């Protein structure tokens, strides 16, 4: 199966609403557009990979640490690590997450997107 990431991103109409565009074994491949910040959260049992397609993404980490990603760069947030993605400008990303990964971990906020919505 061939997927055009740019075309898939064109179909994303809401920020912070990942769309599943593929699956590799027990991992979903998702696309999303980001602007602003999501929420501090962690995933107890799953790593999460952020790959920046366009824009500049900051991932805030505990103890005032931060990872800054430019287009073509990715970062894996290890399971159990508290993090908060921040997009000061519009950012387009690819996420790779285990199929069991909840959007905002155990934290439920207004912007939390259930997997059923991400699959549609």
Secondary structure, 3 states (H helix, E strand, C coil): CCCCHHHHHHCCCCECCCEEEEEECCEEEEEEEEEEECCCECCCCCCEEEEEEECCEEEEECCCEEEEECCCCEEEECCCCCEEEEEEEEEEEEEEEECCCCCCCCCCCCCCCCHHHHHC
